[in-house]
């Protein structure tokens, strides 16, 4: 084995979680679950990637009627975590991955302001927004002009307190059901301008009640959600929480301009029961704040004392936004070695790999055995390789 990548293949243990290596299959929406039910093809897709230390599934809709729909970028035929058929489908996925020695968590997801009315499993249900707004309309967004016209520019209304609590309870129920079908922990999608992030970000949360306010005040929804999930799943299962600066509505958005502000955001969420922070950024090697080489995951670990997971173009020469613009990304081993070196220095604990593993189920083996890596083509999104 190339000595430079040895850190990626060290074991990791936390609470009930025991991983054979530090490589995490990052969550990526796929849309191959008609009626929200993952079938045998989805089970086989995850099974082929069971040699990752951890698989975090695509976003899985929680038990709330407005959780899923068309969202401008993805969401059609997304799976959900409620109902007999879907839970049986997920049990097949989990059993297949476990039989191969793998470890798997679902990423629980609510689209929030991104959901398009008239779409998804409940097309007649109104989409929900913390403050009735989609976000700024004059920024660089990852959505089409048609979506902006049909969703973003239409006024909404602020959620009632009861509606906020309903969403939290939907996350908690789905977390309990996920553990009952055998998942190894729970990942929460708190990034990219979806529901949890809609409360964290000032661009979508203008509330003045207990769910809004300053940086710390806007964490109330996420913190209460984590506490609710923890109550349902117990003390031992690991909770992974994804967060990001950038949003679908604004790729240059920032939750925090300084480390102090980031601590105000992450501190209450950590205290609520998160074990691992997944700092989502488009390029893992981009420093988050001036004066330090630490990236987003590095700062999350430093500020909270919790384990953290990095992600962002590992194994490829361009990030997800740039890849969509150019039709793909070239493979590179150089940045795999760079992320392994930062892992060895203790900046973060786990390394998320997205598109490279979406495209190539043998990616972990190729890295371990020194084989040539495959480039990523955007057409890979259209099939389950």
NULOZA-27925 format. One record per residue (C-alpha): x negated, y negated, z; residue in three letters. Coordinates in Angstrom, 2 decimals, decimal comma. Layout:
ATOM X Y Z ALA
...
//
This chain:
ATOM 0,00 0,00 0,00 UNK
ATOM -1,17 -3,51 -0,80 UNK
ATOM -2,38 -4,87 2,59 UNK
ATOM -0,75 -8,22 1,84 UNK
ATOM 2,75 -6,76 1,97 UNK
ATOM 2,32 -4,51 5,03 UNK
ATOM 4,22 -6,97 7,31 UNK
ATOM 7,35 -6,40 5,21 UNK
ATOM 7,30 -2,72 6,10 UNK
ATOM 7,03 -3,02 9,86 UNK
ATOM 10,04 -1,89 11,94 UNK
ATOM 12,34 -4,33 13,70 UNK
ATOM 14,59 -3,73 16,70 UNK
ATOM 17,10 -6,00 18,43 UNK
ATOM 19,92 -4,88 20,72 UNK
ATOM 21,55 -1,91 18,97 UNK
ATOM 19,90 -2,74 15,64 UNK
ATOM 16,91 -0,64 14,52 UNK
ATOM 15,46 -1,36 11,07 UNK
ATOM 12,78 0,61 9,25 UNK
ATOM 11,45 -2,51 7,50 UNK
ATOM 11,94 -6,29 7,42 UNK
ATOM 13,56 -6,50 3,97 UNK
ATOM 17,23 -7,51 4,01 UNK
ATOM 19,51 -7,21 1,03 UNK
ATOM 20,97 -10,70 1,12 UNK
ATOM 24,74 -11,15 0,76 UNK
ATOM 25,84 -11,80 -2,82 UNK
ATOM 29,43 -12,04 -4,03 UNK
ATOM 30,11 -9,37 -6,66 UNK
ATOM 33,86 -9,24 -7,34 UNK
ATOM 34,30 -5,54 -8,07 UNK
ATOM 36,99 -4,77 -5,48 UNK
ATOM 40,46 -5,02 -7,10 UNK
ATOM 43,16 -5,82 -4,54 UNK
ATOM 40,39 -6,37 -2,00 UNK
ATOM 39,53 -2,67 -1,80 UNK
ATOM 35,91 -1,49 -2,32 UNK
ATOM 35,88 1,68 -4,42 UNK
ATOM 33,41 4,44 -5,12 UNK
ATOM 31,44 2,19 -7,47 UNK
ATOM 30,89 -0,33 -4,67 UNK
ATOM 29,84 2,45 -2,29 UNK
ATOM 27,35 3,74 -4,87 UNK
ATOM 26,01 0,21 -5,44 UNK
ATOM 25,14 -0,21 -1,76 UNK
ATOM 23,93 3,39 -1,43 UNK
ATOM 21,31 2,77 -4,13 UNK
ATOM 19,87 0,02 -1,92 UNK
ATOM 19,82 1,94 1,36 UNK
ATOM 16,01 1,74 1,58 UNK
ATOM 16,31 -1,94 2,50 UNK
ATOM 15,80 -2,39 6,22 UNK
ATOM 19,26 -3,95 6,35 UNK
ATOM 22,06 -4,43 3,84 UNK
ATOM 24,31 -7,44 4,34 UNK
ATOM 27,30 -7,01 2,07 UNK
ATOM 28,86 -9,53 -0,23 UNK
ATOM 31,29 -11,95 1,37 UNK
ATOM 34,29 -10,06 2,78 UNK
ATOM 37,55 -11,92 3,34 UNK
ATOM 38,80 -12,05 6,91 UNK
ATOM 42,34 -11,43 8,09 UNK
ATOM 43,78 -14,81 7,18 UNK
ATOM 46,13 -15,43 4,23 UNK
ATOM 44,07 -18,31 2,80 UNK
ATOM 40,68 -16,63 3,17 UNK
ATOM 40,16 -15,64 -0,47 UNK
ATOM 40,85 -16,82 -3,99 UNK
ATOM 39,13 -18,46 -6,91 UNK
ATOM 36,52 -20,80 -5,47 UNK
ATOM 34,92 -22,51 -8,44 UNK
ATOM 31,88 -20,25 -8,40 UNK
ATOM 33,03 -16,83 -7,26 UNK
ATOM 35,70 -15,05 -5,24 UNK
ATOM 37,86 -13,18 -7,75 UNK
ATOM 38,31 -9,50 -6,80 UNK
ATOM 36,35 -10,04 -3,61 UNK
ATOM 36,86 -7,39 -0,92 UNK
ATOM 38,55 -8,03 2,39 UNK
ATOM 38,37 -6,56 5,89 UNK
ATOM 41,97 -5,79 6,78 UNK
ATOM 44,62 -3,27 5,76 UNK
ATOM 44,39 0,51 5,61 UNK
ATOM 43,17 0,79 2,02 UNK
ATOM 40,35 -1,74 2,38 UNK
ATOM 39,18 -0,33 5,71 UNK
ATOM 39,13 3,19 4,28 UNK
ATOM 37,12 1,86 1,35 UNK
ATOM 34,62 0,25 3,69 UNK
ATOM 34,36 3,45 5,71 UNK
ATOM 33,27 5,24 2,53 UNK
ATOM 30,66 2,53 1,90 UNK
ATOM 29,32 2,74 5,45 UNK
ATOM 29,25 6,54 5,47 UNK
ATOM 27,34 6,63 2,18 UNK
ATOM 24,72 4,15 3,37 UNK
ATOM 24,33 5,88 6,73 UNK
ATOM 23,95 9,29 5,08 UNK
ATOM 20,94 7,87 3,23 UNK
ATOM 19,45 6,47 6,44 UNK
ATOM 20,46 2,88 5,77 UNK
ATOM 21,80 0,10 8,00 UNK
ATOM 24,64 -2,18 6,91 UNK
ATOM 26,63 -5,21 8,09 UNK
ATOM 29,56 -6,97 6,42 UNK
ATOM 29,38 -10,70 5,82 UNK
ATOM 32,72 -12,03 7,07 UNK
ATOM 33,93 -14,88 4,90 UNK
ATOM 36,64 -17,53 4,62 UNK
ATOM 36,46 -19,81 1,61 UNK
ATOM 38,00 -22,80 3,37 UNK
ATOM 38,16 -25,91 1,19 UNK
ATOM 36,65 -24,05 -1,77 UNK
ATOM 39,69 -21,81 -2,26 UNK
ATOM 41,86 -22,70 -5,26 UNK
ATOM 45,61 -22,74 -4,67 UNK
ATOM 47,56 -20,16 -6,65 UNK
ATOM 44,74 -17,61 -6,63 UNK
ATOM 43,67 -14,65 -4,53 UNK
ATOM 45,79 -12,04 -2,75 UNK
ATOM 48,21 -14,68 -1,44 UNK
ATOM 48,62 -17,20 -4,27 UNK
ATOM 51,59 -18,98 -2,68 UNK
ATOM 49,69 -19,75 0,53 UNK
ATOM 48,33 -23,25 1,03 UNK
ATOM 44,54 -23,56 1,24 UNK
ATOM 43,25 -24,95 4,53 UNK
ATOM 40,81 -27,80 5,09 UNK
ATOM 39,50 -29,14 8,42 UNK
ATOM 40,25 -32,75 7,45 UNK
ATOM 42,24 -32,37 4,25 UNK
ATOM 39,27 -33,28 2,04 UNK
ATOM 37,12 -31,16 -0,27 UNK
ATOM 33,98 -33,25 0,16 UNK
ATOM 32,24 -36,03 -1,76 UNK
ATOM 33,17 -36,13 -5,45 UNK
ATOM 30,10 -38,02 -6,68 UNK
ATOM 27,45 -35,39 -5,92 UNK
ATOM 25,77 -32,57 -7,85 UNK
ATOM 28,14 -29,67 -7,26 UNK
ATOM 27,86 -26,01 -8,28 UNK
ATOM 31,37 -25,94 -9,79 UNK
ATOM 32,94 -26,68 -13,15 UNK
ATOM 34,63 -29,95 -14,13 UNK
ATOM 37,90 -28,03 -14,50 UNK
ATOM 37,64 -26,78 -10,93 UNK
ATOM 36,89 -30,28 -9,66 UNK
ATOM 40,03 -31,54 -11,34 UNK
ATOM 42,28 -28,72 -10,12 UNK
ATOM 41,03 -28,43 -6,55 UNK
ATOM 38,58 -31,03 -5,32 UNK
ATOM 40,45 -34,12 -6,48 UNK
ATOM 43,79 -33,03 -5,05 UNK
ATOM 44,51 -34,42 -1,59 UNK
ATOM 45,18 -32,01 1,24 UNK
ATOM 46,01 -32,29 4,90 UNK
ATOM 44,07 -31,70 8,07 UNK
ATOM 44,54 -28,33 9,75 UNK
ATOM 46,59 -28,29 12,93 UNK
ATOM 45,01 -27,02 16,12 UNK
ATOM 47,11 -23,87 15,82 UNK
ATOM 45,87 -23,29 12,27 UNK
ATOM 42,26 -23,64 13,38 UNK
ATOM 42,78 -21,04 16,10 UNK
ATOM 44,50 -18,71 13,60 UNK
ATOM 41,38 -18,66 11,42 UNK
ATOM 39,15 -17,91 14,42 UNK
ATOM 41,40 -15,04 15,44 UNK
ATOM 41,32 -13,69 11,88 UNK
ATOM 37,51 -13,52 12,02 UNK
ATOM 37,66 -11,76 15,38 UNK
ATOM 40,15 -9,12 14,20 UNK
ATOM 38,15 -8,37 11,07 UNK
ATOM 34,96 -8,06 13,13 UNK
ATOM 36,62 -5,50 15,39 UNK
ATOM 37,93 -3,49 12,44 UNK
ATOM 34,50 -3,60 10,79 UNK
ATOM 32,88 -2,08 13,86 UNK
ATOM 35,63 0,53 14,06 UNK
ATOM 34,82 1,78 10,54 UNK
ATOM 31,15 2,11 11,49 UNK
ATOM 29,27 -1,04 10,50 UNK
ATOM 26,02 -1,71 12,40 UNK
ATOM 26,69 -5,34 13,30 UNK
ATOM 28,47 -8,43 12,02 UNK
ATOM 27,24 -11,19 9,70 UNK
ATOM 29,18 -14,47 9,61 UNK
ATOM 29,14 -16,71 6,54 UNK
ATOM 28,62 -20,18 7,99 UNK
ATOM 27,01 -21,75 4,92 UNK
ATOM 27,44 -23,18 1,41 UNK
ATOM 30,52 -25,32 1,99 UNK
ATOM 32,91 -22,54 2,97 UNK
ATOM 35,20 -22,59 6,01 UNK
ATOM 32,74 -22,37 8,90 UNK
ATOM 30,42 -24,81 7,16 UNK
ATOM 33,37 -27,10 6,46 UNK
ATOM 33,57 -27,72 10,19 UNK
ATOM 29,79 -28,13 10,59 UNK
ATOM 29,35 -30,67 7,79 UNK
ATOM 30,33 -34,33 8,14 UNK
ATOM 31,25 -34,35 4,45 UNK
ATOM 34,28 -32,14 5,15 UNK
ATOM 34,91 -32,63 8,88 UNK
ATOM 36,20 -36,08 9,87 UNK
ATOM 38,17 -34,84 12,85 UNK
ATOM 38,22 -36,70 16,16 UNK
ATOM 39,74 -33,91 18,28 UNK
ATOM 37,94 -31,00 19,97 UNK
ATOM 36,89 -29,62 16,56 UNK
ATOM 35,04 -32,70 15,33 UNK
ATOM 32,77 -35,58 16,26 UNK
ATOM 28,98 -35,74 16,12 UNK
ATOM 26,55 -32,96 15,18 UNK
ATOM 27,20 -31,08 18,40 UNK
ATOM 30,94 -31,74 18,34 UNK
ATOM 31,29 -30,28 14,87 UNK
ATOM 29,84 -26,96 16,10 UNK
ATOM 32,91 -26,26 18,26 UNK
ATOM 34,65 -24,18 15,60 UNK
ATOM 31,59 -22,05 14,83 UNK
ATOM 30,76 -21,56 18,51 UNK
ATOM 34,30 -20,54 19,43 UNK
ATOM 34,40 -18,20 16,44 UNK
ATOM 31,17 -16,50 17,54 UNK
ATOM 32,49 -16,15 21,09 UNK
ATOM 35,70 -14,61 19,76 UNK
ATOM 33,77 -12,13 17,63 UNK
ATOM 31,52 -11,25 20,55 UNK
ATOM 34,54 -10,55 22,77 UNK
ATOM 35,90 -8,14 20,16 UNK
ATOM 32,72 -6,22 19,35 UNK
ATOM 31,02 -6,13 22,76 UNK
ATOM 27,56 -7,03 23,99 UNK
ATOM 25,33 -4,69 21,99 UNK
ATOM 26,10 -5,17 18,27 UNK
ATOM 24,03 -7,86 16,59 UNK
ATOM 25,66 -11,01 15,21 UNK
ATOM 23,91 -12,61 12,22 UNK
ATOM 24,91 -16,20 11,37 UNK
ATOM 24,17 -17,70 7,95 UNK
ATOM 23,85 -21,48 7,70 UNK
ATOM 22,53 -23,88 5,09 UNK
ATOM 21,78 -27,48 4,39 UNK
ATOM 23,08 -27,35 0,79 UNK
ATOM 26,73 -26,93 -0,13 UNK
ATOM 28,65 -25,84 -3,20 UNK
ATOM 30,06 -29,39 -3,16 UNK
ATOM 26,62 -31,02 -2,94 UNK
ATOM 23,40 -29,14 -3,55 UNK
ATOM 21,44 -31,95 -1,87 UNK
ATOM 23,58 -32,12 1,28 UNK
ATOM 21,98 -31,85 4,70 UNK
ATOM 23,51 -30,72 7,98 UNK
ATOM 20,54 -32,18 9,79 UNK
ATOM 17,98 -34,82 8,86 UNK
ATOM 15,68 -34,08 11,81 UNK
ATOM 14,72 -31,12 14,01 UNK
ATOM 16,62 -32,73 16,87 UNK
ATOM 19,81 -32,83 14,83 UNK
ATOM 19,31 -29,22 13,76 UNK
ATOM 18,92 -28,21 17,39 UNK
ATOM 22,21 -29,96 18,16 UNK
ATOM 23,86 -27,87 15,45 UNK
ATOM 22,31 -24,48 16,19 UNK
ATOM 22,02 -24,67 19,98 UNK
ATOM 25,74 -24,26 20,81 UNK
ATOM 26,10 -21,51 18,21 UNK
ATOM 23,12 -19,65 19,66 UNK
ATOM 24,53 -20,00 23,16 UNK
ATOM 27,85 -18,58 21,95 UNK
ATOM 26,25 -15,24 21,11 UNK
ATOM 24,34 -15,28 17,81 UNK
ATOM 21,31 -12,97 17,65 UNK
ATOM 19,88 -13,78 14,20 UNK
ATOM 20,05 -17,03 12,24 UNK
ATOM 19,97 -16,60 8,46 UNK
ATOM 18,63 -19,90 7,12 UNK
ATOM 19,85 -20,05 3,53 UNK
ATOM 17,80 -22,25 1,21 UNK
ATOM 17,15 -22,14 -2,52 UNK
ATOM 13,36 -21,80 -2,10 UNK
ATOM 11,94 -20,10 0,99 UNK
ATOM 8,60 -21,91 0,65 UNK
ATOM 10,11 -25,40 0,84 UNK
ATOM 9,32 -27,19 4,15 UNK
ATOM 12,50 -28,34 5,83 UNK
ATOM 11,26 -31,48 7,58 UNK
ATOM 8,30 -33,78 7,00 UNK
ATOM 5,21 -33,08 9,07 UNK
ATOM 5,62 -29,30 9,31 UNK
ATOM 5,34 -26,38 6,86 UNK
ATOM 8,21 -24,54 8,58 UNK
ATOM 11,18 -23,68 6,42 UNK
ATOM 14,81 -23,58 7,56 UNK
ATOM 14,55 -20,13 9,13 UNK
ATOM 11,28 -21,10 10,80 UNK
ATOM 12,89 -24,08 12,45 UNK
ATOM 15,90 -22,02 13,52 UNK
ATOM 13,61 -19,61 15,36 UNK
ATOM 11,53 -22,38 16,91 UNK
ATOM 14,52 -24,41 18,10 UNK
ATOM 16,74 -21,60 19,41 UNK
ATOM 14,33 -18,83 20,39 UNK
ATOM 16,51 -16,42 18,40 UNK
ATOM 15,36 -14,12 15,63 UNK
ATOM 15,65 -15,60 12,16 UNK
ATOM 15,87 -14,52 8,55 UNK
ATOM 14,52 -16,40 5,54 UNK
ATOM 15,78 -16,25 1,97 UNK
ATOM 15,36 -18,14 -1,27 UNK
ATOM 13,90 -16,86 -4,52 UNK
ATOM 11,81 -14,03 -3,04 UNK
ATOM 10,30 -11,99 -5,87 UNK
ATOM 11,39 -14,49 -8,54 UNK
ATOM 9,99 -17,73 -9,91 UNK
ATOM 13,17 -19,81 -9,56 UNK
ATOM 16,06 -20,23 -7,14 UNK
ATOM 19,71 -19,37 -7,69 UNK
ATOM 20,79 -22,81 -8,93 UNK
ATOM 17,94 -23,08 -11,44 UNK
ATOM 18,43 -19,47 -12,52 UNK
ATOM 22,03 -20,17 -13,47 UNK
ATOM 20,91 -23,13 -15,54 UNK
ATOM 18,26 -21,17 -17,46 UNK
ATOM 19,88 -17,72 -17,67 UNK
ATOM 17,49 -15,91 -15,38 UNK
ATOM 14,21 -15,82 -13,47 UNK
ATOM 10,83 -14,22 -14,08 UNK
ATOM 9,50 -11,71 -11,56 UNK
ATOM 6,54 -12,62 -9,39 UNK
ATOM 4,65 -10,65 -6,77 UNK
ATOM 2,79 -13,75 -5,66 UNK
ATOM 5,61 -15,19 -3,61 UNK
ATOM 6,36 -11,76 -2,10 UNK
ATOM 2,84 -11,84 -0,67 UNK
ATOM 3,36 -15,43 0,49 UNK
ATOM 6,56 -14,62 2,36 UNK
ATOM 4,89 -11,57 3,92 UNK
ATOM 2,05 -13,78 5,20 UNK
ATOM 4,52 -16,17 6,81 UNK
ATOM 6,38 -13,24 8,32 UNK
ATOM 3,12 -11,98 9,82 UNK
ATOM 2,51 -15,41 11,36 UNK
ATOM 5,83 -15,07 13,17 UNK
ATOM 7,61 -17,97 11,47 UNK
ATOM 10,66 -15,73 11,01 UNK
ATOM 11,53 -12,07 11,55 UNK
ATOM 13,37 -10,84 8,47 UNK
ATOM 13,19 -11,55 4,74 UNK
ATOM 16,34 -11,74 2,66 UNK
ATOM 16,04 -10,73 -0,98 UNK
ATOM 18,99 -11,50 -3,22 UNK
ATOM 19,00 -11,51 -7,00 UNK
ATOM 15,89 -9,32 -7,36 UNK
ATOM 17,65 -6,53 -5,45 UNK
ATOM 21,01 -7,20 -7,13 UNK
ATOM 19,31 -6,53 -10,46 UNK
ATOM 17,01 -3,67 -9,43 UNK
ATOM 18,02 -1,10 -6,79 UNK
ATOM 14,41 0,17 -6,79 UNK
ATOM 12,95 -3,20 -5,81 UNK
ATOM 11,88 -2,15 -2,30 UNK
ATOM 10,16 0,94 -3,67 UNK
ATOM 8,45 -1,05 -6,41 UNK
ATOM 7,01 -3,48 -3,87 UNK
ATOM 5,89 -0,72 -1,54 UNK
ATOM 4,26 1,34 -4,31 UNK
ATOM 2,75 -1,56 -6,25 UNK
ATOM 4,87 -1,14 -9,38 UNK
ATOM 5,69 -3,99 -11,73 UNK
ATOM 8,72 -6,01 -10,65 UNK
ATOM 11,61 -6,64 -13,02 UNK
ATOM 12,80 -10,10 -14,09 UNK
ATOM 16,32 -11,20 -13,21 UNK
ATOM 18,88 -11,82 -15,92 UNK
ATOM 22,13 -13,63 -15,12 UNK
ATOM 24,02 -10,87 -16,94 UNK
ATOM 23,28 -8,67 -13,92 UNK
ATOM 26,11 -10,47 -12,15 UNK
ATOM 28,57 -8,81 -14,53 UNK
ATOM 27,79 -5,20 -13,55 UNK
ATOM 27,00 -3,08 -10,51 UNK
ATOM 23,49 -1,86 -11,34 UNK
//
